[in-house]
């Protein structure tokens, strides 16, 4: 009955705001500093409009999309989101299972609270996203990801140092998670989350740890030294990536690439794909929306697939990204919210909503497959053009 009132991905955000304690909601929803990139991600989609074709037989519309030789049911997947198991019970598993059932990919976050081995065993087609630690520790992490069974390694490259998420501090969220009267009150006033997610997790699985940042188990989320899992990333460079490329036998995708020059280097480095991303507006504030640079990135990347994330909320957003050259897109926060309010069923409902919008929008645009999309279906709506 609760899901029957959820008609769009944004509805999940409104529901999660009521369900989650303010500090946890702030962690998921927030950007950094002035939220320039966070707001810019959505604004970019409003700058371009459609030029539909009519009297086209669209009775055979299909949202199926081929990516790396795999045919997925839709041209989108679930982006990696850290600490998902704090906002939803077993959040990473919930997202991965729903994605597998819907035949779309899901990328598991390195800053997750569930062991990568558990997720990959339950959902073998899941991708794994890594923040590379100090160079000396990289080989062991890469070997662990391979041993767990992952075939696609997503290396996030836009976090050499942690960002200034002052919004988290203002809302009372921190890592380590520090007990306080404020958190105690937030727990009392949000009993469904307290009993359904937080206490349920502790009773069944103990205090959550950062499980996958390195080869060994990380610190508990309440430990004073938890920051040790998020440091020493500033030494990772192209030379270190080359070492990963030679060690890792599977597919490598770089996430967080925004410069066409870096796209060219990535192609030369032997990666199989890139994800154009500003980290959902959570890293360097003022970074351009990925949609704005997407055409340049596609041209620079040549024959390797270019994907994007950050700001996608509607089927029309998906189609605009594909028409500008993206082969695939990734959606993050809405599926986190969906898992929070309704578990696996919520994520499944969110996937169905977005897939339905994509299918309907394709028919209204006059195309029957995602491969037909191109810039001929778009026009600028403001003077500052994206393409």
N, C-alpha and C positions, 0 to 999 in steps of 0.2 A: 504493500500500500504506500509506503514511503517512496519507493522508486517510481510509482506511477505519477508522482508529482514532479519528477525530474525530467524536464523536457529538453535540456541542453547541457553542455559541459559546464557552463557558468552556474547553473543551478546547483551543481555539486559544491562549488565554492561557497555559496550562500548557506547550504546545509552544513558544511564542515565548519564554518565560522561559529555556528551554534553548538556543534558537537565537541570541537577541540578546545582545550584550555587556551587562552590567549597567547601564552608563550610558544606553544607548539604550532598554533596556526600562524603566528608571525614568522616562525622559522621557515615554514613551507611557502608562505605567500610573499615574503619580503624580497626586496632587492638590496641595493647598497647605497649608502650616502644619500644623494638627492633623488634616487629612483629614475634617473634620466633614461637609462637603457631599458629599464622595466617598462616605463610608459611608452618609450619609442618603439618597442617591439610590436605593440598593438596598433600604434598610430600608423606604422608603415603599411599595414594591410588596407587602411582606409584611403590611402593615396592612389590606389589603382582600382579600376572597375572593369566590368566584363562587357564584351561585345558579342552577344549570343547569336548563333545561327538558328534559323527556323526551317520548318518543313524537312527535318532530318529524321529518318527512321531510327528512333532511339529505343525501340522495343528490346534490343539486346544489350543494354548497358551493362558493363561489367567493371567492377572496381578492382579486379585482380591485377596484381602488379608483380613483375619479375624483378628480383634483386639478388645478385650474386648467384644466379641459377636456381633460385627458389621462388616458387610462385606463392605469393601471399594473398590473402583474401582482400586486402585493402592496401592503399599506398602509405600507410602510417603505422608506427609502432610506439611502444611505451619507452620514453626516455629514462635514463638513470636518475634516481633521486635518492640522496643519502638519508639515512636514519628513518626510512619508511616504516620500519617496525615500531617506531615510537608513535606515529600518528595512526597506524592501523595494526591490529593484531596480526603478526606474521606477514607484515605488509609486502615484503619482497616476494614471498611465496604466493601470496594472493594475486599480485600483479602478474607474475610469471604464469600461473595456472590459467588465469583468465585469458592472457594473451595466447597461450598454447591452444586453448579450446577454440579461440576465434581465428586461429591460423594467422596471427600477426607476430612479429618479433618483439621481445622485451629485452632491454639492456639492464643488467644488474649493476648497482652502484658499488664502487670500492668502499664507500663509507656506510656499508650496510651492517645491520646488527644480527644477521643470520648467515651462517657459514655458506660460502659459495658452493661447497660440495653438496650440501642439502638441497640447494635450489637447482643445481645442474642435474642431480640425480632425479629429482621430481619432474623437471622440465628441461630435457636435454638440448632443446633448440635455443635456449636463452643465450644471449651475448653477455660478455663481461667487460665492464669499464674499469680501467685502472688509472690511479694517479701514481706515477712512478716515484718510488722513494729514493733514498741516497743510492748512487750508482752501484755500490758494493752489494746492496740488497735486492737489486732488480732481478738478477738471474734466478734467485730462489722464488721470487714472486711469480715470474713468468712460468717457471716449472710447475708451481702449484696450480696455476690456472689451467695449464695443459693437462696435468694429472686429474684435475676435477672433471674434465671432459668438455670444456668449452672449445669451440672451433673458431669463434670470432672474438678478437681482443680489441676493444675500443680504448685507445690511449688518449686520455684527456690532457690537452697541452696548454690550456689557458689559465692554469692555477700554479704558477711558479711560487707564489706566496699567497697566504690567505687574504681575503678581501676584508674591507672595513664594514662589517654588517652591524652597524650601530643600532639598527632597528631591532635586532635580536636582544641587545642589551636593554634597550628601553622597554621591551616587552617582557623582560625577565627570563629570557632563554640564554643559556650558555652551555659550552662544553669545556670542562665537565659540567654536568647537570648538578647544580647546587641546591640542596634542600633549603627552603625558606618558608616563612609564614605566607608569603605571597603565593608560592607554588602550592602550599597546603590548602589555601583558600580556593585556588583555581581548581584543585582536585575535588574539593567538596562541592563546588558549584557546577561541576561537569561530571556527575557520577557515572554516566554511561561510558565515558572514556576511561575514567579511573578504574572501574570494575571490568569493563569489557576489553580494555587494551592494556593499561599499565599493570594493574595487579594480576591480571590473568597471565601476562607475560612473565612476571616475576615468579608466580606460583608454579608455572609449568616449565619455565626455562631458566630461571635464575636472573640475576642482574644482567642486563644486556651489555655485551662487549662490542667494540669495533672489531669485527671478525676478519676482514679481508683487505685491510690497507697494506699489509705486508705478508710475507710467507707464514709468519707465526701469528697466533691469536693476539689481538690488540688489547688495550686496556679497557676496563669497565667504563661505561659512559659517565660514571660518577667519580672516577679516579682523578686525583689531582694532576697526575702526569699524562693525562689523556692526549695532550697536545703533541706528544712524541710521535704519534701516528700521522701527524699532518705537517711535519717539518722536513727539511732537507730535500724538497722538490725543486729547489732553484738551480740545482746542478744538472738537471736533465736537459740535454740539447740534441741537435741533429746527429752528432757522433754517437751519443748513447742510444738514440733511436735505431741507428744502424746496427748496433749490437743486439737490440731486441729483435730486429728484423731477421738477423742471421740465426737467432736462437729459436724464435717462435715459428712453428711449422704451419700454423693456421693462417687465417686472414687477419690483417691489421687495418683498422679504421682509425683515423685521427679525428678527434672531436675538439672543437674550439678554434678551428682555423678560420680566420677572417680576412687575411691579406692574400690577394692574387699571387704575389711573389712566393708566399709560403705554400700556396696550392701547387705551384710549379715545382718547388723543392720536394714537397711530399710525393708528388708523382715520380720524380727521379729517385726518391728514396725507396721506392718499391712498395708503398702502401696500396691497398686495394680500394680504398674509398676515403672520403673526408665528410665530416659533418660541419657545416658552417653554423656557428653558434656563438652567442655572447654569454653563454651560461645562464640563460634565462634572466639576464639583467642582474646577476648575482656576483659578478667579478669586478671588472674595471668599469666604473660608472661613466657613462658618456660614450661607450663603445656603440658603434652603429648597429642598427637592426640587421640581422643576417639577410633579411629580404632585400635590403637596399643594395647589398654587395653581391647577391646571388648570381646575377648574370655575368659579372666579371669573374667570379669564382668558377663558374661552369666553363667559361672560355679558357681560363688558365689551367684547369685540371685536365683538359683534353679528354681522353677516353676512360678515365676512372670515374665511377659514380659519385656525384655530389649530392649530399643530403643536407637537410637543415632542421633546426629546432628553434625554439624561443618565440613565444607569443601566439601559437596556433590554438585556436579555440573553436573554430567552425569549419564545416566542410568547404565553404567558400575560401577560407584561408589555405586549406590544403590545395585546392585547385589553382590558386594564384601562385603558390610556390612551385607547383609542378609545371605550370605554364611558363614560368621564368627559368626553367631548366633543372629544377631539383628532381632527382629520381625517386626520392622517398622523403618523408618527413617524420619527425618524432615529437610526441606530445608528453609533457611531464605533469605539472601540477594538477590538472583536472583528474587524472587517474589516481593520484595520491589522495585527493579529496574523496573520490569515489570509493576507494578502499576504506577510508576512514569511516564513512557513514554507512556503508553496506557491504563491506568485505568483497569477496570474489564476485558476488552477484552484482555489486555496484560497479566494479570495473567492467564486467561483461556488459552491463547496461550502457555504460559510457562508450564502450567500443561500438556497440550496436547503434547508438545515437549518431556518432560521428560517421560511421560507415553509411548509415542511411542518408545523412546530409550529403555526403560525397556523391552517392549514387543519384540522388534527386537533383543535385546541382549539375552533375554531368549531363543529365537528360535535358535540363532547362537550358544548358549552354549549347547543346547540339553536338555532343561527342558521345561515343559509345565505349571508348577505352582511354585509359590514362595516357597511352602513348600518342594519342592524337592532340594532346594539349600543347599549346605553343603561344608565343607572344601575340599572334594574330587575334587571339581572343581577349586581349587586354588593351586598355587605354588608360592614360593618366587622368586623375581626377583633380590634381592640384599642380601648380607650376613646377614644384620640385619633383622631377620625375625619377622613378626608380630604374627605368629601362629606356 
